[in-house]
Amino acid sequence: MTDLSTPVAEVVGAKTAAVLNSEFDIVVVEDLLRHYPRRYEQRGALTDLAGLEIGDHVTVQAQVKSFKNLKNAKGGSRQEVIISDGSGSLTLMFFNQHWREKDLAPGRQGLFAGQVSVFNNKRQLTHPDYELLTDASEVNPDDYAEAFLPVYPATKKLPTWTIERSIDLVLSGLGTVEDPLPIGIRSTNKLMELNQALRAIHKPGSLEELEASRLRLKWDEALALQVVLAKQRHEEDSWPAVPRNEKPDGLLAAFDARLPFKLTQGQIEVAKTIADEMAAGHPMHRLLQGEVGSGKTVVAVRAMLTVVDSGGQAALLAPTEVLAAQHYRAITTLLGPLADRGRLGSHDEGTGVTLLTGSMNTATRRQALLDITSGQAGIVIGTHALLEDRVDFFDLGLVVIDEQHRFGVEQRATLVAKAGSDRRPHVLVMTATPIPRTVAMTAFGALDISTLSEMPAGRSPITTHVVLSAEKPSHLTRVWERIVEEVAAGHQAYVVVPRIASQEDKELAPGQRQAIALEDLAPQLIQGPLASVRVGIMHGQMAGADKDEVMQRFANGPAHTDGVDVLISTTVIEVGVDVANATTMVIMDADRFGISQLHQVRGRVGRGSAPGLCLLVTEAPPFSPARERLAAVASTTDGFELAALDLEQRREGDVLGRDQSGVRSSLKLVSILRDESILEQARIAAVEIVQSDPELSAHPALARAVQSLIDNARAEFVKKS
């Protein structure tokens, strides 16, 4: 007898096991049994051979008349079997399966099922399913015809029938199966036992049995995932944290007094929640999400100043140097003289603000490290350079992570650990990519969630249009004229392209062309329709100092002699870039971008008092999915509506990303969009289990399932690193 931990090779043989491993990472019996069918077919009604129609799914009862092993001209073999029911004959065709000669000997009776096709004017079933009979009464032909046939995720090296045969072998010798779901959960939710569910998912006797098995196995995935997240949260909550209390007459109060605008009600409410949590003796873990331009940065700055008022430091981790530099400029501008502590004429209630990136020269970097270590820098802004061993904080009290989805769990943990071995900092992660509730609950289950849905006063609406450059070339000409007009009116514009350099050596599908490249488009615009305006160029491969210099010139605007009127860039300006004077955004080959990315890029305009205009230039054909996607973006600026549409069109695993590594591979049946109820119930159950039994000592089978999920997560992370 085998169990779930038995190596597959012991059951199916070393050769098949090697292919299962190489194609699907299947090593033990449980891996194979959790390789679920992607769909099911039914064989079709019992049919006379004389009445077969091409394309029908049929089941026939017939006798084997002949079996031939034939060689193919290009290697390999095929097996041609003739069967007859007395009214007609039919060919069964197999490829490279000579071993079937033992089964399909002339004279054997059987039920044969498949889809009728034609080859050389002969009707045939290719790789049919069949069941041989020793006694014609032993199988009910109608029941056989109506049975569910599993169709598995398969590859050329590993066809579905090989997987099915391997699973049949495993199920025939499977012994006792230890159930990881606590009996209370099974009873409350009327769930199958695991042994029954694993058999029913592969060999369902009815639609009801199939649905019941899927429900049970969804619970396996949901509970294991939620226990991992609950354990993570429980461990983080068990660490002490220094309470960070607001100081009535401190730096935060001085900052609030000089703010040139009023906070929205949403900002006030979220700020109070953050303040209350940071005043507690355990770490805050909060996700702050909100529309592009909803004012997340101001909320984060207020949290940072609260920590500085208490004698601590705050670190803001940004994914790119452009964004880090933009945050540095925005925060120092907001703080004004409050950011000049230690300098002549600085405010009494001030702090130092330091930027640390990988491209800094040695002297600047050395000074930044000194300011961080000494505590001179109350606010530290940086890229991945903050994660290096040589970066030591004086008293790290708050970690703010911008664009959370761009960082992995390991990176976040590295920065958090810099608070010291005996305590943890408070953590605030931010994202401008709206996340539907079920996704947030699954991807960020260890975080509390706050949402800013109200836009600050003074934000202008953004109008979006699709420009069909191939169908109406004159419209593209009008695009460049509009940019020149905007510049003449004292405004600025972006032109965004999908790639830096052209790739002429890349193979293209028929009718497809290379994506527009910055190095090709920029000279054409500078020497042509944009010759009368000042153009800057920026992309991710430029040196950090060069990117910063271009962005500064663009931020300076038309009033400066070295200002930039139009910035031609890749999506390096996707997040964080805040130039209120920029009113127009042109996105070339917009169909090459995803919905969320288009929404993010579009959010760079309409940030001032003048209305924003976004033009999505495309050559995508009519009625194509790409055109539909662009039409959806043009129809609304509601990021949550677009996020839901984006999720419908993408694999859910792509949304979760690597920051919750293992989530994608673990969710085979559960849909984070459709199974909200299961995920919510599993989360509640997981919290109760972990609170009463953090080590899962009373739930050994569940502990092993959770550990397996964690191990697989680490393996996935290593493979992608």
N, C-alpha and C positions, 0 to 999 in steps of 0.2 A: 504493500500500500504506500502511496505517496502522500505528501502533505504540501502546503503552499511554499515551503522553503526548499523543496527538492529541486536539484538542478534539472533543467529541462533535458539535458543530454542523457540523463539516466532513463528517460521515458521515450524520447523520440529518436535517440541515436545522435552520435557526435556530428554527423554531416548536416542533418537538418537543424540541429541546435546551433551550429556555427552560422548558418544563414539567418536564423531567427535573431541571433545576437547582432550580426553585422547590419541587418536591415532595420531592426526595431528595438535594439538594446534589450532583448528578451533573454534573461539568464535563468530565472527560477520559474517554477510552475505558476506562482501567483502572477508574474509578469505576463505569462501567456494567457491565463484566464482573464486578465484585465485588459487584454487586447480585444476590445469589444467589436462586434459587427457594426459596420457603418450603415447598413440597411439590410432589409430582408426581402426575399422574393417568395412567391408561392408558385408551385409547379404548374398549376393550371388543371382544368378538368380532364378526366380520363377520356381519351380520344382514340377513335379508330385510325389506323395508319392511312387508310384510303381517303380520309377526310381532312388531312393536315393542310393548313394554310401557312405560307411563308410569313415569318415574324411572330407567329403564335407561341405563347408559352404553354407547353403541353405536357401531359403525362400519358404514357402508353404502356400497356401490358403486353409483352411480347417474348419471343424465344430467340436466343442467339443462334444464327445460322452459320456464321463463319467469322474467323478472327485472322487478320493479316498484319504482320509486322513489316512495314515498308521503310526504306531509306529515303531521306530527302536529298535533293541534288546539292544543297548547300550545307550538308551535314545534319546530324540529328536523325530522328526517326518519327514516324507517325503510325498510329494504330487504327486500322479501319475495321469496324465491326458491323456486320449486317444482321439486323434483327427483323422478325416478321410476326405478325399476328394472324396470318391466314388471309387477310384482306389486302395486304400490301406489304412493302418492305421499306426499311429506313436505314440510313448509314449513321453510325456513331463514330465520331472522329476524336482521337486523342493525340497529343504530341509528347514524345519522349516519355511514354509511360508503358513500356513493354511489360512491366510486371502485372498489368491488368489481364494478361493472357491466362493467368491462374484463375481469375474470377470469371472471365467472360468466355468460358469454353463452350463450344457448340452444344446445343441441347439445354443450356441453363435457361430457366424462366426468370423474369424479373420485371420490375416497374422502372421505367426510364423517363427522365424528365429534363427538359431544357427548352431553348428557343429554336424554332425551326428556321434554318437558313438553306441556301441552295449553293452548290458548287458543282461545276461540270454537269449542269442540268439534273443533278441528283439532290433530293432533299436530305438534310443531315442535321444532327444535333452535335455541337462541338463541346467537348468536355461536359457531357451531361451528368446529372446526379442520378444515382440508381440504387435500388435495393433488390437483391436477388432473393428468390423464393425457393424453398424446398417443398413447401406445401402451399398451394394457391390460396388456401383459406387463412394462412397465418397473418396476412396483412390486409387491412381494408383498403382497397385502392382509392376510395374517395377520401379517407383520412390522409393517406399518403400524398394525394394530389393537393390537399389544402394545407399541408404542413408548411411552417415557415423555414425558408432556406437562408442561413446567414451568409452575408457577403462582407468580407473583411477588408480593412485597409491593406493593400497588397502592393507588391512591386513585381518587376519583370522576373527577378530571381526568386521571388517568393509569392506564387499565385495564391488566390484565396482558397482553392481546394487543398493545397498543402497545409495551410494554416488550419483549416477545418479538420483535416485528418489528424493533425497533431493535437488539437484540442480534444477530439474524440478519444484519443489514446490516454490523455491526461485524465479526463473525466471518468473513464472506465476503471481507473485504478486509484481514484482519489479517496483518501480515508477521511478521518475526522478533521474538520476545519474549525480552527479557533476563531471566534467571532469578536472583532474589535469594538463593535457597537455595544455599549452597556445595555443590559436587558431592559432597564427602565425606558430608554429611548426607543428600543424596538417595540415595546409594549404600547407606549403612549401613542406612537405614530403608526401602529399596526404594520410593522415592517417585517418582511421575510427574514429568515436566518440567512447568513452568508452562504452556506453550503447550497441551499435551495436557489438563492439568487444567482450564483455563479453558473449553475446548471441551466436555469431558465433563460438567462440572457443569451446563451448560445443555442439552446434547444427549446424554444418556447412552445408550449402546447396550445396556447391561445393568445389572442391579443391582450387579454386581461392579465395573463401570467407574465407576458413580456413587459407590460407597463409596471406591474408590481415589482419585477426584478430591477427595472431601471430606477424606480423610485428608491429602492433599498440601496443600490450601488451609488446613486447620487449622494445619499447620506454619508456613505463611507468617505467620499471625496470632500464633502462640505465640512464634516466634523474634523477630519484630520487637519485640514487647512486652518479652520478656526481655532483648533487647539494650539497649533504652532503660533498663531498670532496672539492668542490669549496667554500662552507661556511667555512670549516675548514681552507683552505688556506687563505681566505679573512680575517678571524679573526686573524690568525697568522701574516699576513702581516701588519695588523693595529697596531700591537704592536711596540714600538720603540726598537731599539737595539743599543748598543754602537758600532760605527764604529771601526773596527780593521784593522789598516793600517800596511803594511810592513815597517820595519825600515831598511834603507839602510845598516847600520853598526851594526846591532843587532845580536840577537841569531840565527835568521834564516840564516843570511848571514854567520855566523861562522859555522853553521851546513852544509850548502851547500859546504863550502870550504873544509870540512873534509870528505865529502861523498866519499867512495872508488870506486864508480861507477857513470856512467853518467845516468841521467834520460832519459826515453824513450820520444819520441815526444808526445805520448798520456799523459804521466804523466805531462809533461810541460804544455800542453794545459788545462788539467783538473785543475792543480794547479793555473793557471792564472784565470780561471773561478771562482774558490773558493775565491781567493784573491780579485777579483773585487766585488764579492757579499758580502764578509765580511766587505769591506770598506764602504758599504752603510749603511744607517740609519735604515734599517729594517732587520729582521732576515733572514739569509740564511736557506733554507730548501732543501737539496740536497741528492739524493741517488747516491752513488758511487758503481757501480757493475763492476766485472771483474773476469776473470778466476782465478783459484787457482794459486797463485804465480805471478800475474800480477803487483804487486807492489802497492797495495792499501795502505798498512801501511805507506810507505814513504810519500805518498801524504797526508795522515792524520796527520803525524808527522809535516810536513811543515805547515799545517793549524794551528796546536796546537802552534807551535813556533811563528807564526804571532800574535796569541792572547797573548802569554806570553810577546812578545816584546811591546805590547800595554798596559801592566800592568795588564792583566787579567789572568784567569785560564782556563784550558781545562780539561774536564773529559771524559775518555774513559770507556764505559760500555760494559763488556763482559759477555756472558751467563754462563760461567763455571770458576771455580777457576783455572783449568789447563790453559785455554786460557788467563785468566787475568794475571797469573804468566808469561806465555810465552810472552805476550805483554810487560810486565814490563821488562823482560830480554832483549827482542829485542830492545825496545826503549832506555833503558839505555846503551846498547852496541852501538847503532847507535850514541847516543849523546856523549858517552865517558866522558871526563872531563866536558862537558857542562851540565851534569846531577848532578854535585857535588856542587852546590851553597851552600856556608856556610861552606864548608869543606876546610881543609888546602890544598893548591895547586890547588884549583879549578880555572876554567876559569873565566875571568872577566865577560864575557857574559854567565852566567849560570843560571840554574833553578833547583829547587828541583823536584824530581819525586817520587811520593808516591803510594804505593799499599795498597788497602783496601779490605779485603775479610772477610767472615763470620767466618772463622775458626781461625783467628788470636788470639793469647793470649792477655790478657787484657792490658799489658804494651805496646805492639807493636801497638795495636789498638788505645790506648789513644794517643800515639805519632802521629800516622797517622791522627787522627781527629784534633789534635792541628795544624799540618802542613797545613791541608786543611783550617781550620778556619782562621789561621794567614796569609795565602797567601804564606807561605814558599814553599809550593808545587805548582809550576806553572802547572805541569801535574799530574793529578790524575787518576789512573787506578784501576778499581774495578769491582766487581760483583754486584748482587742485594743489597749488603750491602751499596752501594752508595745511595740507595733510602730511607734509614732509616731517621727518623725525626732528629736524633742527628747530622747528617752530614750537616754542614753549610759551604758554600763556602765564601771566601773573595770577589771574583769578578768573577763569572762564566760567561765566554764569549763564550765558544764553548762546545757543547756536541757531542761526537762521539759515535755512537752506532754500535758495530760490530755484524754481523749476525742478522740483523734487524728482520728477521722472527721469532726469538726466544723470542721477547719481544712484549708485548701488548701495545696498545695505552695508557692505563692508566699508565704503567710503564715509558714510554717515557715522558709523561706529568709531572709525579712526579719529574723526574730529571730536566726537563726544568724549572719547577717552582722554583727551587732552585737559579735561577739567581736573584730573587727578584720580588716583586709585581708590580714594575713600569716598567719592561722591560723584554725582552726575549733574551736568548743566540742564537747564530747561531747553526744550527743543521746539522750534516753530518752523514748519516747512510750508512753502508757498508754491502755488501753481496757478498760472493764468489759463490753463487748459481746463475748462469746466468738466467735471466728472459726475455722471449720473450717480445717484445714491448707492445703487447696488454695486457699482464698480468701486466706488470709494470705500464701501464697507469691506469689500474683498481685498482690494489692493492695499488699502491703508487701514486694515482692521485694528492695528495697534495704536492708531492715532484718533484723537477726538477731532471732530470736523466743524469748522466755521466757514460760512459762505457769505461773501459780500456780493449782493445782487443789485444794489443801488449805485448808480453812477453819480460821481460828485457834480455839484453845480458848475456850469460853465463848459462842460463837455459838449461838443458839437456832434450832430448826426453824421453818419457816413453813408453816402450813396454809392452803390456798387453796380457796375454794368459789365456785361460780357461783350468783348470786342472780337468779331470774327474776321481775323486778319486775312485769311485765305479767300473767304467768300466775298468780303467787302474791303479790298485794300485801301480804299479812300478813308475808311474809318480809322485805320492805323495812322495814316497821315494826319488825321484830325487829332489823334492822341498826342502827337509831338507838338502840334500847334497849341493844344490846350496847356501843355506844360510851360511853353514859352509865355503864354498869357498869364498863367499863375505867377511865374517869376516876375513878370512886368508889374503885377499887382502887389509885389512885395512878399510873396510866399515862396515856399520851397517844395521840392518833389523828390520821390524815390522812384527808381526803376530797378526792379528785382528780376534776376535771371536765375535759372535752375542750376547752372554749373559755371565753373571758372574757365576751363579750357575745352576746346572742341576735341572730339575723339574720333577722328576719321577712320581709325582702324577697327572700330567696334562694328560687329555684324548687326545689321538691321533687318527687320522683317520687311517683306514686300510692301511698298507704299509708305514705309516709316522713314522719317528723317532724323538727323541728329538734333538733340535739344540745343536751343540757343545758348551760346557761351558768352561770358562776359568779355573775354579777350577779342571776340569777333564783333560783338554789338557795340561796345564802347567806342572804338574808333569811328564806326559808321555814324553814330549819333553826334560825336564831338565834331566831326568834319562836315556833318550834314545838318539835320533839322535842329540840333541843339548847339550849333556853332555860336549862337549869340549869348549863351548863358555860361556860367562857370560850373564845370562838371568835376565831381570827385569820384574816385573809384575805390571800392573796398571789398575784400574777400578774406576768407579764413586762412589763406596761406601767407598773408602779409605778416611782417614782423609786428609784434605788439605795439611798439612805439609808432610805427607807421599807421596802423589802424586807429590808434588813439588820436594821432595828429589829424587824420582825415575827419574823424568824428567830431573833433573839437572845432574844426573849420566849418563843418556843417552846422554844428550847434551855434556857432557865432552868427551865422546867417548873413543876409544881404547887407546889413549895415557895416560889416567889417570889410576892409580892403582885401583880406585873404579869405573871405567867406566862400562857402560852396552853396550854389543854388540847387543843383540836382545831384543826388548821390546815386550812382549805379553800383549795385551791390548784389551779392548772393544773399542767402537767408541768414547770414551772420547778424543781420539787424532784426531777426525775428522777435526777440524778446528784449525788454528793458530799455530800448532806445527811445528817448523821450524828447522830441523836438517839437514844441507846440506850434511853431510857425510852418511846419510841413503840412500841406493840405491835400496833396495828390500822390497817389500810389499807382504805379503801373507794374503789373506782374506779367512778364513775358512767359509764354508756354505755361500758362496757369494750370492747364490740365495735367502737368507733371507733378503737381503738389497735391497733398492730401487736404481734406476739409479743415482739419484742425490747424494745419500749418498756414493755410490761406487766411483763416480767421485771425491767427496770431499776427501774421505779417500786415494784414489790413489794419490792425489795431495801432500801427505806428502813425496813422494820420487821424485827424479829428480830435487832437489832444489839446487844442486851443479854442479860441472863440470863433474861428472861421470854420465852416462846414468842410467835411472831408469827402474826397472822391477817390474811389478805387476802381481801376479798369483792369479786367481780367482778359488778357489777350490770348487767343487760342486758335489753333488750326484743327481742333478735334472735329470729327465728322458729325453731322446732325444725328440725333437720336442715340448717340453713343453714351455709355455710362459716364464718360468724362464730361460731356456737355451737361448731362443731368446734374452732376456734382457741382459744376460751376453755376448752374442756374439756381441750385439750392443755396449756395453761398451768397449769390446776388440777391436772393429773395428775403434774407433776414440777417440781422446782426445779433440775434440771440445765440450766444455761445452754447448754452445748454441744449437748445434745439439742434444745433449743428453737431454737437458732441454725440447726441443720441443717433443721429443719422450716420455719423462717422462710424460708430460702433456697429451698426447694422451692416456696413459694407466691409468691415475689417474683421480679421480673426481677433477674438477677445484677448488671446495671449499677447498680441502686439500692443494692446492697450496697457496691460499689466507690466510689461517690460521686465527688465532684469532686477529691478529693485526688490521685488518679492520673488526672487529666483525660486523656481520649482513650482510656482503657481500654474504656469502654462502647461507643463507636462502632467501636473496632477489633476487638472480639470478636464477629464475626457468626456464625461456625461453632463456634469453641471454646467449650466449656462448662467453666467453672472447677470445676464439681462433678463432671462425668462424664469429663473429659479430663485427669485428674491425671497420667497417665503421659506424655502429650505435653508438658504444661507443665513437668514435671520434667526430661525429656530436653532440652527447648528451653532451660531455665535452665542446665543443665550446659554445653550447646553454646555458649550466649551468653557465659558467663563465660570459656570457653576462647578464644573469638574476640576478646573485648574485651581480655583480658590480653595476648594476643600482638599485637593490632592495634587499639589504642584508637581510632584515627581511622577505622578500617574502610577504609584505603587499598587493601587487597588485595581488598576486597569492595564495589565501587562500586554494584552493583545493590542489595545489602543496605543500604548507606549511604543510598541514595535512599529505600528503603522505610521506614527508621527515621526519616529526616527528614520524610517525609510524615506519619508517625504523630505526630511531635512538633508539626508545623505544624497538623494537624487538632486536636490536643489544645489548642493555644493558641487556635484559633478557637472551639472549644467553650467554653473558659473565658471568653473575651471575651463570647460571646453570653449566658452565664449570670450575668455579673458585674453 
